[in-house]
Amino acid sequence: MFKFTATPRQWAELEGLAYWIADNAYCIEKLPREEYEREEYNRHDASIRASFDALDRQGVPYWVQNAVIMWAQDWRREASEYMDTALARRNITRAA
């Protein structure tokens, strides 16, 4: 199994990605479709793309990015569980 230790800068960007993925999932679930498409879609899309670009520049592997996405898509779980704990189960840790 793969293992990855994120630098503080990489970890901060992963947290940003998790936030935007969870917020996007929440808005899709809670807002009427028209309101989401009109007000939230472009903001989420731009922020998520910016996170992907930053993570790519920092050399974060795609499997790590995908693990964060899969965890954060369930916004209820993201709101109730620490990211450190969730990602440690996937061998993704934060450097001290």
Secondary structure, DSSP 8 states (H G I E B T S, - for coil): ---EEE-HHHHHHHHHHHHHHHHHHHHHHHS-HHHIIIIIHHHHHHHHHHHHHHHHHTT--HHHHHHHHHHHTSHHHHHHS-HHHHHHTTTEEE--
